């Protein structure tokens, strides 16, 4: 029944059961369709959000991969340079020049790159950083070895202390004073009085003194157990504690002490024991 505004005729509307049922059914279908659309839209929206997240993650992974690839290439190049330098230093030191195999390069990114691949690359980079540090330590050790060798070479007596000729050799000889056989602990090198006497190795002046037997004498300490003695000088030109280098003038030839003529009595001692100086001339 429909009741209009006052003064108008009341109308009566009769709806059959079938029509009512049809309306209810249509309303139910409409609600179902609406629910499906809303649900499908929500699922689509969620899928779009997930897709966007995946795209962001994929973009970040590609960025990380490119960054790690560049870092790997940089470290690999550094490793190559270190290997070349290492081989050069090892050749100088005359030791094994074998070079460790370098790690392979990294290919370009593909659609299947994931966190596991990035983690593997990061591990390779960490391993290479360790290898580079070990290579640097090895080079420092070799440089230290070369420095020690250079120091030892400079400290080892070599060459003639004076320009002259040998008049008495190292070993057992007949004493010019007593005629008895006696061990001679150095070389006697004859030269004119005043001729320069030179240090035969780098070192420090250990003794500058005059004694009845050696006369005016200079003793140099070269380290590594080496010492040299220069005796019967006419003049000593260095002071105790003074540093000298091979070839420096330290004294002049003379005939002081127990001597039969101008010469240099030259001794080489290793760990306090006289050795034959001829091996170093």
KOLNUGU-349895 format. One record per residue: residue number from 1; chain; x negated, y, z negated of N, C-alpha, C in turn. Coordinates in nm, 3 decimals. Example, Ala and Ser with C-alpha at 12.3 -4.5 7.8 and 13.67 -1.06 7.14 Angstrom:
! KOLNUGU-349895
1,A,-1.319,-0.569,-0.780,-1.230,-0.450,-0.780,-1.320,-0.330,-0.780
2,A,-1.285,-0.225,-0.708,-1.367,-0.106,-0.714,-1.290,0.003,-0.787
END
This chain:
! KOLNUGU-349895
1,A,-0.086,-0.119,0.000,0.000,0.000,0.000,-0.089,0.124,0.000
2,A,-0.053,0.222,0.084,-0.128,0.347,0.095,-0.037,0.460,0.052
3,A,-0.076,0.534,-0.051,0.005,0.644,-0.102,-0.063,0.772,-0.061
4,A,-0.001,0.848,0.032,-0.062,0.974,0.078,-0.035,1.086,-0.021
5,A,-0.071,1.211,0.019,-0.046,1.327,-0.066,0.106,1.347,-0.079
6,A,0.146,1.425,-0.176,0.288,1.445,-0.206,0.362,1.499,-0.085
7,A,0.479,1.450,-0.065,0.564,1.496,0.043,0.553,1.412,0.166
8,A,0.461,1.323,0.169,0.445,1.239,0.287,0.498,1.098,0.257
9,A,0.515,1.026,0.362,0.576,0.895,0.354,0.475,0.792,0.307
10,A,0.515,0.706,0.214,0.429,0.599,0.164,0.422,0.488,0.268
11,A,0.296,0.446,0.299,0.276,0.339,0.397,0.227,0.212,0.327
12,A,0.270,0.105,0.384,0.235,-0.025,0.327,0.159,-0.106,0.432
13,A,0.038,-0.153,0.392,-0.048,-0.228,0.486,-0.059,-0.371,0.435
14,A,-0.025,-0.460,0.520,-0.028,-0.602,0.484,-0.145,-0.668,0.557
15,A,-0.236,-0.732,0.481,-0.355,-0.801,0.538,-0.338,-0.950,0.515
16,A,-0.356,-1.025,0.623,-0.340,-1.170,0.612,-0.461,-1.232,0.543
17,A,-0.441,-1.353,0.493,-0.550,-1.423,0.427,-0.666,-1.450,0.524
18,A,-0.634,-1.481,0.645,-0.739,-1.513,0.744,-0.826,-1.391,0.772
19,A,-0.758,-1.276,0.786,-0.835,-1.154,0.814,-0.923,-1.118,0.696
20,A,-0.867,-1.136,0.576,-0.945,-1.106,0.455,-1.068,-1.197,0.446
21,A,-1.043,-1.324,0.476,-1.156,-1.418,0.472,-1.261,-1.383,0.575
22,A,-1.213,-1.341,0.692,-1.307,-1.302,0.799,-1.388,-1.181,0.757
23,A,-1.321,-1.085,0.695,-1.394,-0.964,0.650,-1.500,-1.000,0.546
24,A,-1.458,-1.087,0.453,-1.554,-1.128,0.349,-1.674,-1.199,0.412
25,A,-1.643,-1.286,0.511,-1.751,-1.359,0.578,-1.844,-1.263,0.650
26,A,-1.786,-1.167,0.720,-1.869,-1.070,0.792,-1.956,-0.989,0.696
27,A,-1.895,-0.951,0.583,-1.972,-0.875,0.482,-2.087,-0.960,0.429
28,A,-2.059,-1.090,0.405,-2.166,-1.178,0.357,-2.277,-1.192,0.459
29,A,-2.236,-1.209,0.588,-2.338,-1.219,0.693,-2.420,-1.091,0.702
30,A,-2.349,-0.979,0.689,-2.421,-0.850,0.694,-2.523,-0.838,0.582
31,A,-2.479,-0.877,0.463,-2.573,-0.871,0.350,-2.691,-0.966,0.370
32,A,-2.660,-1.084,0.426,-2.769,-1.181,0.450,-2.869,-1.127,0.551
33,A,-2.812,-1.070,0.660,-2.902,-1.012,0.762,-2.984,-0.899,0.702
34,A,-2.918,-0.813,0.624,-2.990,-0.702,0.560,-3.100,-0.754,0.468
35,A,-3.065,-0.859,0.391,-3.168,-0.917,0.302,-3.284,-0.974,0.380
36,A,-3.253,-1.042,0.494,-3.361,-1.099,0.576,-3.450,-0.989,0.632
37,A,-3.384,-0.882,0.681,-3.461,-0.770,0.739,-3.551,-0.707,0.633
38,A,-3.492,-0.685,0.513,-3.573,-0.625,0.406,-3.689,-0.716,0.368
39,A,-3.661,-0.848,0.357,-3.767,-0.942,0.321,-3.874,-0.949,0.430
40,A,-3.827,-0.953,0.557,-3.923,-0.960,0.668,-4.008,-0.833,0.673
41,A,-3.947,-0.720,0.647,-4.022,-0.593,0.646,-4.126,-0.592,0.534
42,A,-4.083,-0.644,0.418,-4.178,-0.650,0.305,-4.296,-0.741,0.338
43,A,-4.264,-0.858,0.399,-4.372,-0.951,0.437,-4.464,-0.889,0.542
44,A,-4.402,-0.820,0.639,-4.480,-0.754,0.743,-4.570,-0.645,0.683
45,A,-4.513,-0.571,0.589,-4.591,-0.466,0.523,-4.708,-0.526,0.445
46,A,-4.679,-0.639,0.376,-4.786,-0.705,0.300,-4.894,-0.758,0.394
47,A,-4.850,-0.815,0.509,-4.947,-0.865,0.606,-5.032,-0.752,0.663
48,A,-4.967,-0.639,0.688,-5.042,-0.523,0.739,-5.144,-0.474,0.636
49,A,-5.103,-0.473,0.509,-5.197,-0.433,0.403,-5.315,-0.529,0.396
50,A,-5.283,-0.661,0.404,-5.391,-0.760,0.399,-5.483,-0.746,0.519
51,A,-5.422,-0.721,0.637,-5.503,-0.702,0.758,-5.594,-0.581,0.745
52,A,-5.541,-0.474,0.689,-5.623,-0.354,0.670,-5.739,-0.382,0.575
53,A,-5.709,-0.457,0.467,-5.816,-0.492,0.373,-5.923,-0.577,0.441
54,A,-5.877,-0.673,0.522,-5.973,-0.757,0.594,-6.057,-0.675,0.691
55,A,-5.992,-0.579,0.758,-6.066,-0.494,0.851,-6.170,-0.410,0.777
56,A,-6.130,-0.358,0.660,-6.225,-0.280,0.580,-6.341,-0.368,0.533
57,A,-6.306,-0.489,0.483,-6.411,-0.580,0.438,-6.503,-0.621,0.553
58,A,-6.442,-0.648,0.669,-6.523,-0.686,0.785,-6.615,-0.572,0.828
59,A,-6.561,-0.451,0.825,-6.644,-0.334,0.859,-6.758,-0.318,0.760
60,A,-6.729,-0.338,0.630,-6.832,-0.326,0.528,-6.937,-0.435,0.545
61,A,-6.891,-0.557,0.578,-6.985,-0.666,0.600,-7.076,-0.638,0.719
62,A,-7.018,-0.585,0.827,-7.099,-0.550,0.943,-7.201,-0.442,0.908
63,A,-7.156,-0.344,0.829,-7.248,-0.239,0.787,-7.360,-0.297,0.701
64,A,-7.321,-0.384,0.606,-7.422,-0.448,0.520,-7.518,-0.533,0.603
65,A,-7.462,-0.606,0.700,-7.546,-0.692,0.783,-7.647,-0.609,0.863
66,A,-7.599,-0.499,0.922,-7.689,-0.413,0.998,-7.798,-0.356,0.909
67,A,-7.758,-0.314,0.788,-7.856,-0.258,0.694,-7.960,-0.363,0.655
68,A,-7.913,-0.485,0.624,-8.006,-0.591,0.586,-8.094,-0.632,0.704
69,A,-8.037,-0.632,0.824,-8.117,-0.666,0.942,-8.228,-0.565,0.964
70,A,-8.196,-0.437,0.948,-8.298,-0.332,0.963,-8.405,-0.346,0.856
71,A,-8.363,-0.374,0.731,-8.459,-0.392,0.622,-8.547,-0.514,0.648
72,A,-8.487,-0.622,0.698,-8.564,-0.742,0.729,-8.666,-0.713,0.838
73,A,-8.623,-0.640,0.943,-8.716,-0.607,1.053,-8.830,-0.521,1.003
74,A,-8.799,-0.424,0.915,-8.904,-0.337,0.861,-9.004,-0.418,0.780
75,A,-8.952,-0.506,0.694,-9.041,-0.587,0.611,-9.123,-0.685,0.696
76,A,-9.062,-0.737,0.801,-9.134,-0.830,0.888,-9.249,-0.758,0.959
77,A,-9.222,-0.635,1.005,-9.328,-0.557,1.068,-9.440,-0.527,0.969
78,A,-9.402,-0.494,0.846,-9.502,-0.470,0.742,-9.584,-0.596,0.716
79,A,-9.516,-0.711,0.719,-9.584,-0.838,0.697,-9.684,-0.865,0.809
80,A,-9.646,-0.832,0.933,-9.736,-0.852,1.047,-9.862,-0.767,1.031
81,A,-9.843,-0.639,0.994,-9.958,-0.550,0.976,-10.047,-0.598,0.862
82,A,-9.984,-0.642,0.752,-10.063,-0.693,0.640,-10.140,-0.818,0.679
83,A,-10.077,-0.903,0.760,-10.145,-1.026,0.803,-10.266,-0.993,0.889
84,A,-10.251,-0.893,0.979,-10.364,-0.853,1.063,-10.477,-0.795,0.979
85,A,-10.440,-0.708,0.883,-10.541,-0.650,0.795,-10.607,-0.758,0.710
86,A,-10.525,-0.852,0.662,-10.578,-0.960,0.579,-10.679,-1.044,0.657
87,A,-10.646,-1.075,0.784,-10.738,-1.154,0.866,-10.869,-1.080,0.889
88,A,-10.859,-0.948,0.912,-10.980,-0.867,0.933,-11.068,-0.866,0.809
89,A,-11.005,-0.846,0.692,-11.082,-0.843,0.567,-11.143,-0.980,0.540
90,A,-11.069,-1.088,0.569,-11.122,-1.222,0.546,-11.240,-1.251,0.637
91,A,-11.235,-1.200,0.761,-11.350,-1.218,0.850,-11.472,-1.146,0.795
92,A,-11.449,-1.025,0.742,-11.559,-0.950,0.683,-11.617,-1.025,0.563
93,A,-11.528,-1.089,0.487,-11.574,-1.161,0.367,-11.623,-1.302,0.400
94,A,-11.608,-1.342,0.527,-11.651,-1.474,0.572,-11.582,-1.584,0.493
95,A,-11.449,-1.569,0.480,-11.370,-1.673,0.414,-11.256,-1.711,0.507
96,A,-11.176,-1.808,0.466,-11.070,-1.863,0.549,-10.982,-1.753,0.606
97,A,-10.966,-1.753,0.739,-10.888,-1.648,0.805,-10.751,-1.696,0.848
98,A,-10.706,-1.813,0.801,-10.574,-1.864,0.839,-10.467,-1.770,0.787
99,A,-10.364,-1.749,0.869,-10.255,-1.658,0.835,-10.126,-1.739,0.822
100,A,-10.053,-1.715,0.716,-9.926,-1.786,0.696,-9.830,-1.755,0.809
101,A,-9.743,-1.853,0.842,-9.643,-1.831,0.944,-9.548,-1.721,0.900
102,A,-9.512,-1.637,0.997,-9.419,-1.529,0.968,-9.276,-1.581,0.978
103,A,-9.184,-1.527,0.900,-9.045,-1.572,0.906,-8.982,-1.532,1.037
104,A,-8.883,-1.610,1.089,-8.818,-1.575,1.215,-8.732,-1.452,1.199
105,A,-8.699,-1.392,1.313,-8.615,-1.274,1.310,-8.470,-1.311,1.287
106,A,-8.385,-1.211,1.270,-8.242,-1.231,1.248,-8.168,-1.192,1.374
107,A,-8.074,-1.278,1.419,-7.998,-1.246,1.538,-7.890,-1.144,1.510
108,A,-7.815,-1.106,1.615,-7.709,-1.007,1.599,-7.590,-1.064,1.526
109,A,-7.507,-0.976,1.473,-7.390,-1.019,1.397,-7.287,-1.083,1.489
110,A,-7.213,-1.180,1.440,-7.106,-1.244,1.516,-6.977,-1.233,1.437
111,A,-6.872,-1.282,1.500,-6.742,-1.271,1.437,-6.732,-1.361,1.314
112,A,-6.824,-1.456,1.298,-6.814,-1.552,1.188,-6.902,-1.515,1.069
113,A,-6.970,-1.398,1.072,-7.056,-1.359,0.961,-6.970,-1.341,0.836
114,A,-7.020,-1.389,0.723,-6.946,-1.377,0.598,-7.043,-1.355,0.484
115,A,-6.990,-1.358,0.362,-7.073,-1.331,0.245,-7.187,-1.431,0.232
116,A,-7.164,-1.557,0.272,-7.269,-1.657,0.261,-7.388,-1.621,0.349
117,A,-7.360,-1.571,0.470,-7.467,-1.531,0.561,-7.543,-1.412,0.504
118,A,-7.469,-1.313,0.454,-7.534,-1.196,0.394,-7.620,-1.236,0.275
119,A,-7.569,-1.329,0.195,-7.646,-1.375,0.080,-7.774,-1.444,0.124
120,A,-7.767,-1.521,0.232,-7.886,-1.590,0.284,-7.988,-1.489,0.334
121,A,-7.942,-1.386,0.404,-8.034,-1.282,0.453,-8.099,-1.209,0.336
122,A,-8.018,-1.178,0.235,-8.072,-1.110,0.118,-8.179,-1.195,0.051
123,A,-8.158,-1.326,0.047,-8.258,-1.416,-0.011,-8.387,-1.414,0.072
124,A,-8.373,-1.414,0.205,-8.492,-1.406,0.291,-8.569,-1.277,0.267
125,A,-8.495,-1.168,0.251,-8.560,-1.039,0.226,-8.634,-1.042,0.093
126,A,-8.569,-1.096,-0.011,-8.635,-1.105,-0.142,-8.761,-1.191,-0.134
127,A,-8.751,-1.304,-0.061,-8.868,-1.391,-0.044,-8.981,-1.317,0.028
128,A,-8.945,-1.238,0.130,-9.046,-1.166,0.205,-9.111,-1.058,0.119
129,A,-9.034,-0.991,0.035,-9.092,-0.891,-0.055,-9.194,-0.956,-0.148
130,A,-9.161,-1.075,-0.197,-9.256,-1.148,-0.283,-9.381,-1.183,-0.204
131,A,-9.363,-1.230,-0.079,-9.478,-1.266,0.005,-9.566,-1.145,0.034
132,A,-9.504,-1.030,0.057,-9.581,-0.908,0.084,-9.662,-0.869,-0.039
133,A,-9.601,-0.878,-0.156,-9.672,-0.843,-0.280,-9.789,-0.938,-0.303
134,A,-9.768,-1.067,-0.276,-9.877,-1.164,-0.291,-9.988,-1.136,-0.191
135,A,-9.950,-1.096,-0.069,-10.051,-1.064,0.033,-10.132,-0.943,-0.010
136,A,-10.065,-0.843,-0.067,-10.138,-0.725,-0.113,-10.234,-0.760,-0.226
137,A,-10.187,-0.845,-0.319,-10.276,-0.887,-0.428,-10.396,-0.963,-0.374
138,A,-10.373,-1.046,-0.272,-10.483,-1.121,-0.210,-10.584,-1.026,-0.149
139,A,-10.535,-0.921,-0.082,-10.627,-0.825,-0.021,-10.708,-0.751,-0.126
140,A,-10.644,-0.717,-0.238,-10.718,-0.650,-0.345,-10.827,-0.741,-0.401
141,A,-10.795,-0.870,-0.414,-10.896,-0.964,-0.464,-11.012,-0.977,-0.366
142,A,-10.980,-0.979,-0.235,-11.086,-0.991,-0.135,-11.171,-0.864,-0.133
143,A,-11.105,-0.748,-0.143,-11.181,-0.622,-0.148,-11.273,-0.620,-0.269
144,A,-11.222,-0.669,-0.383,-11.305,-0.675,-0.503,-11.424,-0.768,-0.481
145,A,-11.399,-0.880,-0.412,-11.507,-0.973,-0.380,-11.611,-0.907,-0.291
146,A,-11.563,-0.832,-0.190,-11.656,-0.763,-0.100,-11.738,-0.659,-0.176
147,A,-11.672,-0.587,-0.267,-11.744,-0.488,-0.347,-11.851,-0.555,-0.433
148,A,-11.814,-0.670,-0.492,-11.912,-0.743,-0.573,-12.029,-0.789,-0.488
149,A,-11.997,-0.838,-0.367,-12.105,-0.883,-0.278,-12.194,-0.766,-0.238
150,A,-12.130,-0.652,-0.211,-12.208,-0.535,-0.173,-12.296,-0.490,-0.289
151,A,-12.239,-0.492,-0.410,-12.318,-0.455,-0.528,-12.433,-0.552,-0.549
152,A,-12.405,-0.683,-0.533,-12.510,-0.783,-0.550,-12.618,-0.766,-0.444
153,A,-12.576,-0.737,-0.321,-12.674,-0.715,-0.214,-12.762,-0.596,-0.245
154,A,-12.700,-0.489,-0.295,-12.780,-0.370,-0.329,-12.869,-0.393,-0.449
155,A,-12.829,-0.486,-0.538,-12.906,-0.512,-0.659,-13.015,-0.616,-0.638
156,A,-13.012,-0.685,-0.525,-13.112,-0.790,-0.499,-13.238,-0.728,-0.438
157,A,-13.354,-0.744,-0.502,-13.478,-0.687,-0.450,-13.506,-0.734,-0.307
158,A,-13.543,-0.639,-0.223,-13.568,-0.670,-0.083,-13.663,-0.566,-0.024
159,A,-13.763,-0.614,0.048,-13.856,-0.524,0.115,-13.984,-0.501,0.035
160,A,-14.075,-0.428,0.097,-14.206,-0.399,0.036,-14.197,-0.275,-0.053
161,A,-14.259,-0.278,-0.171,-14.259,-0.159,-0.257,-14.359,-0.053,-0.210
162,A,-14.454,-0.092,-0.127,-14.557,0.001,-0.080,-14.612,-0.052,0.053
163,A,-14.658,0.038,0.135,-14.722,-0.002,0.260,-14.867,-0.042,0.231
164,A,-14.896,-0.169,0.243,-15.031,-0.217,0.213,-15.047,-0.361,0.253
165,A,-15.138,-0.432,0.189,-15.164,-0.572,0.221,-15.181,-0.649,0.091
166,A,-15.141,-0.776,0.095,-15.144,-0.860,-0.025,-15.286,-0.909,-0.049
167,A,-15.332,-0.887,-0.172,-15.466,-0.933,-0.210,-15.461,-1.047,-0.310
168,A,-15.347,-1.067,-0.374,-15.333,-1.178,-0.468,-15.186,-1.221,-0.471
169,A,-15.164,-1.353,-0.459,-15.029,-1.405,-0.446,-14.972,-1.452,-0.581
170,A,-14.842,-1.480,-0.578,-14.771,-1.533,-0.694,-14.814,-1.678,-0.716
171,A,-14.837,-1.715,-0.842,-14.871,-1.852,-0.874,-15.005,-1.863,-0.945
172,A,-15.055,-1.984,-0.956,-15.182,-2.007,-1.026,-15.298,-1.953,-0.942
173,A,-15.387,-1.879,-1.006,-15.504,-1.822,-0.939,-15.620,-1.816,-1.040
174,A,-15.739,-1.786,-0.990,-15.857,-1.769,-1.076,-15.861,-1.624,-1.122
175,A,-15.867,-1.603,-1.253,-15.869,-1.468,-1.309,-15.995,-1.393,-1.263
176,A,-15.979,-1.268,-1.215,-16.096,-1.189,-1.172,-16.183,-1.148,-1.289
177,A,-16.133,-1.164,-1.412,-16.209,-1.121,-1.530,-16.276,-1.239,-1.601
178,A,-16.205,-1.351,-1.613,-16.259,-1.465,-1.689,-16.300,-1.581,-1.600
179,A,-16.251,-1.581,-1.478,-16.280,-1.692,-1.388,-16.196,-1.815,-1.416
180,A,-16.111,-1.810,-1.517,-16.026,-1.924,-1.550,-15.897,-1.921,-1.467
181,A,-15.840,-2.039,-1.444,-15.715,-2.048,-1.368,-15.600,-2.001,-1.457
182,A,-15.519,-1.914,-1.403,-15.410,-1.853,-1.480,-15.294,-1.823,-1.385
183,A,-15.173,-1.833,-1.441,-15.055,-1.805,-1.359,-15.040,-1.655,-1.336
184,A,-15.031,-1.616,-1.209,-15.011,-1.476,-1.172,-14.863,-1.456,-1.144
185,A,-14.798,-1.366,-1.217,-14.652,-1.355,-1.215,-14.599,-1.258,-1.111
186,A,-14.682,-1.210,-1.022,-14.634,-1.119,-0.920,-14.724,-1.119,-0.799
187,A,-14.715,-1.013,-0.719,-14.803,-0.990,-0.604,-14.888,-0.868,-0.631
188,A,-15.013,-0.873,-0.588,-15.098,-0.754,-0.587,-15.104,-0.704,-0.444
189,A,-15.053,-0.582,-0.424,-15.050,-0.522,-0.290,-15.144,-0.403,-0.289
190,A,-15.253,-0.415,-0.217,-15.353,-0.308,-0.212,-15.306,-0.194,-0.124
191,A,-15.337,-0.071,-0.166,-15.303,0.049,-0.090,-15.389,0.163,-0.142
192,A,-15.394,0.271,-0.068,-15.474,0.385,-0.110,-15.410,0.455,-0.229
193,A,-15.494,0.508,-0.316,-15.446,0.583,-0.433,-15.357,0.698,-0.388
194,A,-15.245,0.713,-0.456,-15.152,0.821,-0.426,-15.044,0.783,-0.327
195,A,-15.054,0.663,-0.265,-14.949,0.618,-0.172,-14.817,0.602,-0.249
196,A,-14.704,0.635,-0.187,-14.575,0.625,-0.258,-14.535,0.479,-0.283
197,A,-14.477,0.458,-0.401,-14.420,0.328,-0.438,-14.268,0.344,-0.441
198,A,-14.198,0.251,-0.376,-14.054,0.263,-0.360,-13.979,0.153,-0.436
199,A,-13.860,0.190,-0.486,-13.772,0.090,-0.547,-13.724,-0.007,-0.440
200,A,-13.724,-0.134,-0.470,-13.683,-0.234,-0.372,-13.535,-0.274,-0.386
201,A,-13.464,-0.212,-0.480,-13.321,-0.239,-0.496,-13.260,-0.126,-0.580
202,A,-13.127,-0.114,-0.572,-13.057,-0.017,-0.655,-13.066,-0.059,-0.802
203,A,-13.071,0.039,-0.891,-13.075,0.003,-1.032,-13.095,0.121,-1.123
204,A,-13.133,0.092,-1.247,-13.156,0.192,-1.350,-13.296,0.171,-1.406
205,A,-13.365,0.281,-1.431,-13.500,0.273,-1.488,-13.488,0.222,-1.632
206,A,-13.546,0.104,-1.658,-13.538,0.043,-1.791,-13.657,0.082,-1.878
207,A,-13.776,0.092,-1.816,-13.897,0.124,-1.893,-13.989,0.210,-1.808
208,A,-14.050,0.310,-1.873,-14.157,0.392,-1.813,-14.262,0.407,-1.922
209,A,-14.375,0.339,-1.906,-14.472,0.337,-2.015,-14.612,0.307,-1.963
210,A,-14.706,0.314,-2.055,-14.846,0.282,-2.025,-14.893,0.176,-2.124
211,A,-14.957,0.070,-2.071,-15.009,-0.037,-2.157,-15.152,-0.070,-2.113
212,A,-15.231,-0.134,-2.203,-15.370,-0.167,-2.169,-15.381,-0.258,-2.047
213,A,-15.288,-0.350,-2.033,-15.298,-0.444,-1.922,-15.239,-0.389,-1.792
214,A,-15.113,-0.343,-1.798,-15.044,-0.296,-1.677,-15.078,-0.151,-1.642
215,A,-15.137,-0.077,-1.733,-15.159,0.064,-1.709,-15.027,0.138,-1.704
216,A,-15.014,0.235,-1.616,-14.888,0.307,-1.599,-14.792,0.217,-1.521
217,A,-14.673,0.202,-1.579,-14.581,0.100,-1.527,-14.438,0.151,-1.527
218,A,-14.359,0.105,-1.429,-14.215,0.131,-1.421,-14.144,-0.004,-1.409
219,A,-14.038,-0.021,-1.489,-13.954,-0.141,-1.479,-13.812,-0.096,-1.446
220,A,-13.754,-0.156,-1.343,-13.616,-0.124,-1.302,-13.524,-0.241,-1.334
221,A,-13.406,-0.209,-1.386,-13.302,-0.309,-1.411,-13.196,-0.295,-1.302
222,A,-13.177,-0.400,-1.223,-13.086,-0.393,-1.108,-12.950,-0.459,-1.135
223,A,-12.933,-0.515,-1.254,-12.810,-0.588,-1.281,-12.815,-0.726,-1.218
224,A,-12.711,-0.807,-1.246,-12.702,-0.944,-1.196,-12.825,-1.027,-1.235
225,A,-12.895,-0.985,-1.341,-13.010,-1.059,-1.390,-13.143,-1.021,-1.326
226,A,-13.140,-0.928,-1.230,-13.263,-0.891,-1.159,-13.334,-0.773,-1.226
227,A,-13.468,-0.784,-1.235,-13.554,-0.673,-1.276,-13.678,-0.674,-1.187
228,A,-13.737,-0.556,-1.166,-13.864,-0.547,-1.092,-13.963,-0.462,-1.173
229,A,-14.092,-0.498,-1.160,-14.198,-0.427,-1.231,-14.299,-0.374,-1.128
230,A,-14.341,-0.248,-1.149,-14.439,-0.182,-1.062,-14.550,-0.129,-1.155
231,A,-14.672,-0.186,-1.144,-14.777,-0.156,-1.244,-14.906,-0.106,-1.180
232,A,-14.994,-0.050,-1.269,-15.125,0.008,-1.234,-15.109,0.139,-1.155
233,A,-14.996,0.209,-1.178,-14.969,0.332,-1.103,-15.061,0.445,-1.149
234,A,-15.084,0.538,-1.057,-15.157,0.659,-1.095,-15.062,0.762,-1.154
235,A,-14.935,0.755,-1.113,-14.836,0.851,-1.163,-14.697,0.786,-1.157
236,A,-14.622,0.799,-1.267,-14.482,0.755,-1.268,-14.393,0.876,-1.243
237,A,-14.295,0.861,-1.154,-14.215,0.976,-1.110,-14.070,0.970,-1.158
238,A,-14.035,0.873,-1.239,-13.896,0.859,-1.287,-13.894,0.856,-1.439
239,A,-13.772,0.871,-1.493,-13.753,0.868,-1.638,-13.660,0.753,-1.675
240,A,-13.673,0.709,-1.798,-13.589,0.600,-1.847,-13.442,0.641,-1.841
241,A,-13.359,0.550,-1.793,-13.215,0.576,-1.781,-13.176,0.636,-1.648
242,A,-13.271,0.676,-1.568,-13.242,0.738,-1.439,-13.195,0.632,-1.340
243,A,-13.093,0.665,-1.261,-13.045,0.574,-1.158,-13.126,0.595,-1.030
244,A,-13.159,0.485,-0.965,-13.235,0.492,-0.840,-13.168,0.402,-0.737
245,A,-13.197,0.430,-0.612,-13.147,0.348,-0.502,-13.265,0.286,-0.427
246,A,-13.235,0.180,-0.355,-13.342,0.116,-0.277,-13.404,0.219,-0.182
247,A,-13.537,0.226,-0.185,-13.608,0.321,-0.100,-13.646,0.450,-0.168
248,A,-13.596,0.473,-0.292,-13.634,0.594,-0.366,-13.780,0.582,-0.412
249,A,-13.851,0.694,-0.406,-13.990,0.698,-0.453,-13.989,0.704,-0.605
250,A,-14.057,0.609,-0.670,-14.055,0.602,-0.816,-14.193,0.621,-0.879
251,A,-14.299,0.602,-0.801,-14.435,0.614,-0.856,-14.535,0.629,-0.741
252,A,-14.665,0.640,-0.779,-14.772,0.648,-0.680,-14.878,0.545,-0.714
253,A,-14.940,0.490,-0.609,-15.042,0.386,-0.626,-15.159,0.439,-0.708
254,A,-15.208,0.351,-0.797,-15.322,0.389,-0.879,-15.409,0.270,-0.914
255,A,-15.493,0.290,-1.017,-15.589,0.188,-1.059,-15.598,0.185,-1.211
256,A,-15.482,0.208,-1.276,-15.480,0.216,-1.422,-15.464,0.078,-1.484
257,A,-15.505,0.064,-1.614,-15.495,-0.064,-1.682,-15.605,-0.158,-1.637
258,A,-15.583,-0.287,-1.652,-15.682,-0.387,-1.610,-15.668,-0.408,-1.459
259,A,-15.746,-0.337,-1.384,-15.735,-0.337,-1.238,-15.874,-0.327,-1.177
260,A,-15.892,-0.396,-1.065,-16.023,-0.393,-0.997,-16.023,-0.301,-0.876
261,A,-15.910,-0.231,-0.853,-15.903,-0.139,-0.741,-15.761,-0.090,-0.722
262,A,-15.740,0.015,-0.642,-15.605,0.070,-0.622,-15.510,-0.036,-0.563
263,A,-15.403,-0.061,-0.631,-15.303,-0.155,-0.582,-15.177,-0.144,-0.668
264,A,-15.074,-0.212,-0.625,-14.950,-0.224,-0.703,-14.933,-0.369,-0.744
265,A,-14.919,-0.390,-0.873,-14.881,-0.523,-0.921,-14.727,-0.524,-0.922
266,A,-14.668,-0.605,-0.833,-14.523,-0.606,-0.813,-14.465,-0.739,-0.858
267,A,-14.370,-0.731,-0.953,-14.304,-0.851,-1.004,-14.154,-0.844,-0.978
268,A,-14.095,-0.959,-0.954,-13.950,-0.974,-0.948,-13.910,-1.077,-1.052
269,A,-13.819,-1.039,-1.142,-13.774,-1.130,-1.248,-13.623,-1.155,-1.234
270,A,-13.583,-1.280,-1.250,-13.442,-1.317,-1.248,-13.409,-1.384,-1.381
271,A,-13.320,-1.320,-1.457,-13.286,-1.366,-1.592,-13.410,-1.382,-1.679
272,A,-13.503,-1.287,-1.661,-13.624,-1.284,-1.743,-13.736,-1.374,-1.697
273,A,-13.713,-1.451,-1.589,-13.815,-1.544,-1.539,-13.875,-1.490,-1.410
274,A,-14.009,-1.473,-1.402,-14.071,-1.424,-1.279,-14.048,-1.522,-1.163
275,A,-14.013,-1.468,-1.045,-13.998,-1.549,-0.924,-14.089,-1.492,-0.816
276,A,-14.115,-1.570,-0.713,-14.209,-1.529,-0.609,-14.152,-1.412,-0.529
277,A,-14.213,-1.293,-0.534,-14.161,-1.177,-0.461,-14.167,-1.192,-0.310
278,A,-14.249,-1.286,-0.260,-14.260,-1.299,-0.115,-14.126,-1.338,-0.051
279,A,-14.039,-1.403,-0.128,-13.908,-1.442,-0.074,-13.821,-1.321,-0.043
280,A,-13.854,-1.207,-0.102,-13.771,-1.088,-0.082,-13.840,-0.982,0.002
281,A,-13.960,-1.009,0.050,-14.031,-0.908,0.129,-13.970,-0.898,0.268
END
